[in-house]
Amino acid sequence: MKTVQIVLMNIAILLLVSCKEEVEKPKVIYGDKPVTKFDSTQISVADLPIQMEGTDYLIHPVGDLRVYEKGAKAKYGSSSVIDLSFTISNLGDEEITGYLQNLKFQKIDSDSLTSLTEKPALILTATYLKAIADKTKKQILVYTMYDVDTNKDGKLDTSDIKALYLSDISGANFTKISANFEELIDWNLIESKNRLYFRTVEDTNKNGQFDKNDVLHYNYINLLDTDWEVINYKPI
C-alpha cells in the first residue's frame, strides 16, 4: 500500500512540475527581431463573404483548412477517421471570430479584392463599430490579433502577445494602436464620447512574463480623429 502511495505521490509531483514549466514558458524572448514565415504546408481556404449592415464592402475571411483526426477506428479497416472543417469563421453581433490568416475586402460594385495585410497574422476578432457608424457615418473595424512571434518559436499563436488594431471598413488605414511588446488585456467602446478605451500590460522587469510586478497602461483614442492618436490616462 505504501508503495502505491509513493508512486501516486511521485506522479502528482511530476504533474505539478510539468504544469509549472508550462505556465512559466515566456511570452517574450528578447534579442534579435523575430522573423515569422507563412507555413507553406497549410492549405488556405476562404469562407463566403460577409457584409456588415449599412456598408458597401464584402469581407472574405481567409484561414487554414481545419483537419481533425478521430481516435475511433473506421468501420472499414482504416486506423483513424479524418474530419475536414471548411468553416473557418463565425459571425455574431457585428463581429467575425476565428483563427484567421487574413481578411480580404471587396467593394460591392467591384470584383477586385484587397488584403488587410501582407504580413503573417493570426486574427481572432474583427468587430464592426456599428453604433459609431450609425451616429457619425464613420465605419471602423477593431481587430484583436497576433502579429509578432514574440516567443520566437517560429509561429504565430496564442502563446505570443495579443495586439489591437483598427481599420476603415474597406481594410484601409490598418493601424496598430497597442504598443509593441505590450499585451492587450481588453477594450471597450464608450459610444457617448466616441472613444475606444483599452488596457495593456508591459513586461517592465523583462522576465518574459506578464505578472503582478509589471505595469498596466490605460489608453483611449478618439475614433473621429483622422490619425487615431493613442492617449494615456491614469485612473489610479
C-alpha positions in Angstrom: 0.0 0.0 0.0 2.8 2.4 0.9 4.5 1.6 -2.5 1.3 2.6 -4.3 1.0 5.8 -2.3 4.6 6.7 -3.1 4.1 6.1 -6.8 0.9 8.2 -6.8 2.8 11.0 -5.0 5.6 10.9 -7.5 3.1 11.2 -10.3 1.4 14.1 -8.7 4.8 15.9 -8.2 5.7 15.3 -11.9 2.4 16.7 -13.0 2.8 19.8 -10.8 6.3 20.4 -12.2 5.1 19.9 -15.7 2.3 22.4 -15.2 4.6 24.9 -13.6 7.1 24.6 -16.5 4.3 25.1 -19.0 3.0 28.2 -17.1 6.4 29.7 -16.9 7.1 29.4 -20.6 7.9 33.1 -21.6 5.7 35.0 -23.9 8.6 37.3 -24.9 12.2 36.4 -25.7 14.3 39.5 -26.1 17.1 39.9 -28.6 17.1 39.9 -32.4 13.9 40.8 -34.1 11.8 37.6 -34.7 11.1 36.6 -38.2 7.8 34.8 -38.8 7.1 33.0 -42.1 4.0 31.6 -43.7 3.6 27.9 -43.3 3.7 26.5 -46.8 2.3 23.2 -45.7 -1.1 24.6 -44.7 -4.0 24.8 -47.2 -5.7 28.2 -47.2 -9.5 28.5 -47.6 -11.9 31.3 -47.6 -15.4 31.5 -46.1 -18.3 33.0 -48.1 -18.3 36.8 -47.9 -19.9 38.8 -45.1 -21.4 42.3 -45.4 -21.9 44.3 -42.3 -25.3 46.1 -42.3 -25.1 49.6 -43.9 -21.7 49.1 -45.5 -20.6 48.9 -49.1 -17.9 46.2 -48.7 -17.9 42.4 -48.6 -15.4 40.8 -46.2 -13.9 37.5 -47.1 -12.3 35.6 -44.1 -9.2 33.6 -45.0 -7.7 30.9 -42.9 -6.2 27.4 -42.8 -8.2 24.3 -43.6 -9.0 22.5 -40.4 -8.2 18.8 -40.2 -9.4 16.7 -37.2 -8.4 13.1 -36.5 -10.8 11.0 -34.5 -9.5 8.3 -32.2 -12.2 5.8 -33.0 -11.4 3.2 -35.7 -13.1 3.5 -39.0 -15.7 0.9 -40.0 -13.8 -0.5 -42.9 -10.3 -1.1 -41.5 -8.6 2.3 -41.6 -6.8 3.2 -38.3 -8.5 6.6 -37.9 -11.1 8.8 -39.3 -10.2 12.2 -40.7 -12.7 15.1 -40.5 -12.4 18.3 -42.5 -13.9 21.6 -41.5 -14.2 24.1 -44.3 -15.7 26.7 -42.0 -13.0 29.0 -40.6 -15.0 31.8 -39.1 -18.2 32.7 -37.2 -20.4 35.8 -37.3 -22.3 37.3 -34.4 -23.2 40.7 -33.1 -21.3 42.5 -35.9 -18.2 40.5 -35.1 -16.2 38.0 -37.1 -14.3 35.5 -35.0 -11.9 32.6 -35.7 -8.2 31.9 -36.2 -7.8 33.8 -39.4 -4.7 34.5 -41.6 -6.2 37.5 -43.3 -9.3 39.3 -44.4 -10.0 40.4 -48.0 -12.2 43.3 -48.8 -14.3 43.8 -51.9 -16.4 46.9 -52.8 -19.9 45.8 -53.8 -19.6 47.4 -57.3 -16.2 45.8 -58.0 -14.7 42.3 -58.5 -11.3 43.1 -57.1 -10.2 42.0 -53.6 -7.8 43.8 -51.3 -5.9 42.1 -48.5 -6.0 43.6 -45.0 -2.3 42.8 -44.5 0.6 41.3 -46.4 2.4 40.1 -43.2 1.9 36.9 -41.2 -1.0 37.4 -38.8 -3.4 35.5 -36.6 -6.7 37.4 -36.4 -9.0 36.4 -33.5 -11.8 39.0 -33.9 -12.9 41.7 -36.3 -15.6 43.9 -34.7 -17.6 46.4 -36.7 -18.4 49.5 -34.6 -22.0 49.9 -35.9 -23.1 52.3 -33.1 -20.3 54.7 -34.2 -21.2 54.3 -37.8 -24.9 54.9 -37.2 -24.2 58.1 -35.3 -21.2 59.6 -37.2 -21.1 57.7 -40.5 -17.5 56.7 -39.8 -17.2 52.9 -40.4 -14.5 51.3 -38.4 -13.3 47.8 -37.6 -11.5 46.8 -34.4 -9.2 43.7 -34.5 -7.6 41.6 -31.8 -4.8 39.6 -33.2 -1.2 38.3 -33.0 1.2 40.0 -35.3 4.7 39.2 -33.9 6.3 35.9 -32.9 7.4 37.3 -29.6 8.4 33.9 -28.0 10.4 33.1 -31.1 9.1 29.6 -31.7 8.7 30.1 -35.4 4.9 30.6 -35.5 2.1 32.9 -34.5 -0.2 31.5 -31.9 -1.9 32.3 -28.6 1.4 32.0 -26.8 2.5 35.3 -28.4 1.5 38.8 -27.4 -2.0 39.9 -28.4 -2.3 43.3 -30.2 -5.1 45.7 -31.0 -5.6 47.2 -34.5 -8.1 49.4 -36.3 -9.0 49.9 -39.9 -11.7 51.5 -42.1 -14.5 49.2 -43.3 -12.6 48.9 -46.6 -9.5 47.5 -44.8 -7.6 50.7 -45.5 -5.7 52.6 -42.7 -4.9 49.4 -41.0 -3.2 50.7 -37.8 -1.7 49.1 -34.7 -2.8 51.1 -31.7 -1.4 48.9 -28.9 2.3 49.4 -28.2 4.9 46.8 -29.3 5.6 44.2 -26.6 2.6 45.2 -24.6 -0.1 42.6 -24.1 -3.7 43.6 -24.8 -5.9 42.9 -21.8 -9.3 44.2 -23.1 -11.0 47.1 -24.9 -14.4 48.9 -24.6 -16.3 51.3 -26.7 -17.8 54.4 -25.0 -20.3 55.5 -27.6 -21.3 58.7 -25.9 -17.7 60.0 -26.2 -16.8 58.3 -29.5 -13.9 56.7 -27.7 -12.3 53.3 -27.7 -10.7 52.5 -24.3 -8.2 49.7 -23.9 -5.7 48.3 -21.3 -2.3 46.7 -21.9 0.4 45.3 -19.7 4.1 45.9 -20.2 6.8 43.5 -19.2 8.8 46.1 -17.3 11.1 43.7 -15.5 11.9 42.0 -18.8 11.5 38.5 -17.5 9.4 37.4 -20.5 6.2 37.0 -18.4 3.3 39.3 -17.5 2.8 39.3 -13.8 1.9 41.4 -10.8 5.3 43.2 -10.9 4.6 44.6 -14.4 2.9 47.9 -15.3 -0.7 48.4 -16.6 -1.3 51.1 -19.2 -4.7 52.7 -19.6 -5.4 54.3 -23.0 -8.1 55.6 -25.2 -8.4 57.0 -28.7 -10.9 59.4 -30.2 -12.4 57.4 -33.1 -13.3 60.6 -35.0 -9.7 61.7 -35.2 -8.0 61.1 -38.5 -4.7 59.8 -37.0 -6.2 57.7 -34.2 -3.7 59.1 -31.6 -3.3 56.9 -28.5 -3.9 59.0 -25.3 -2.7 57.6 -22.0 -4.7 58.3 -18.8 -4.3 57.4 -15.2 -7.4 56.2 -13.3 -5.4 55.1 -10.3 
